[in-house]
Amino acid sequence: MAVYGTGALDMYNTKKEKVLFSITEKNDQGRSFYEVDNGLPITQQEQLHHYLREADKDTICVPSTRSMRIVTDPFNYTHEDQVLPIQPEQLFFMDYTSKKDLENTDVLDIGLGSGVLSIFSLLNGAASCVGLDINSRAKMLAGYNAVINNIDKNFHIKDGDAADIFRSVDGKKFGFICSNPPFEPTPPGIDYYVNSAAGIYGLDFVDDILANVDRHLLDDGLLQLVTMAPGNAKKPFKLYESIEKYLPGCSVEIVLDLQPILYADFVDRFKNIFGHDDELINHMKKTASDDGVTHLHMLILKYKKGRHGRITEINAQKVYETWSTPLGV
Ligand SMILES: C[S@@+](CC[C@H](N)C(=O)[O-])C[C@H]1O[C@@H](n2cnc3c(N)ncnc32)[C@H](O)[C@@H]1O
């Protein structure tokens, strides 16, 4: 097993196939949204060369705000240092990001992975970005992705820290902090993807961000997360308990995906796909049932520092997470 407590993660086989995603901003009746046009194995060099030639046509170093190319690991890369492929959650994040919030802003991206959210921010008006990750593969691919997207702004890729998420940016403040954090409910004590493991409710990482974010936001700065959170069929009440605990009396806006899934179905994947112990999974289900947790909601959370109020909810305009259709290979 690789060690990732100290900010480093040994890399597994880097020759393993990677996937190139092409993500484009589309317009429909005045509303813009993002779509994955393609998710192809990188060895289909024809395609890669085509994309790079297209980029060159716009003249080198003029970044495109309308489309991005992102290389990740494939879905079937099974080591714990997998660099997360593009999924509906990143598109959800992009669709609900206001370009005004990014304009001339210094961004912090916690858990940058392939760098997709950092690069999106830099292409859409951010002045600079610091991206943190504990996964060496992620830092390497994020750098590569910055190059193929012609990023010509300051993009600092720094070590994350498993014990203290904000350690690398101690004393620094940002106008926009974003994260697609590890958020999967994960059985205790198993080796699992670093990109996803987050305690039995999937809330451990989010709690840590909420508890510490005020120290790193400028006055009026914005925290924007895309995450999954536990609750009942109607709302992710466990997340709301965390918000009330760490940001009491604050105004927080939630955009709920339209299709929550059953907690029990989600954790059964650990038995069915990964062959984990019945007892472990049943214990998770029993804890959830005792706490009234039945569902998991994909959502966007927006918190503006210093703004008082309450938690408000709106529904997304479409279903993002269908839970059955990977977008790439
Ligand atoms: C759900 S993935 C999201 C990656 C990328 N932002 C995206 O949207 O595709 C979460 C990322 O957080 C990273 N991570 C886990 N623990 C971390 C920590 N303590 N500090 C920084 N990054 C961490 C993982 O390695 C992974 O790349």
The ligand as an ORCA input file, in Angstrom:
! r2SCAN-3c Opt
* xyz 0 1
  C     -13.226     13.735     -5.783
  S     -11.535     14.007     -6.238
  C     -11.718     15.505     -7.178
  C     -10.600     15.796     -8.112
  C     -10.834     16.974     -9.065
  N     -11.008     18.205     -8.336
  C     -12.040     16.706     -9.925
  O     -13.048     17.391     -9.751
  O     -11.957     15.805    -10.767
  C     -10.810     14.535     -4.712
  C      -9.314     14.828     -4.769
  O      -8.881     15.187     -3.440
  C      -7.572     14.680     -3.250
  N      -7.298     14.649     -1.808
  C      -7.616     13.707     -0.880
  N      -7.193     14.077      0.340
  C      -6.601     15.300      0.179
  C      -5.985     16.228      1.082
  N      -5.893     15.987      2.383
  N      -5.490     17.384      0.576
  C      -5.590     17.656     -0.744
  N      -6.169     16.820     -1.635
  C      -6.673     15.667     -1.186
  C      -7.617     13.328     -3.946
  O      -6.322     12.843     -4.225
  C      -8.432     13.680     -5.185
  O      -7.597     14.090     -6.239
*
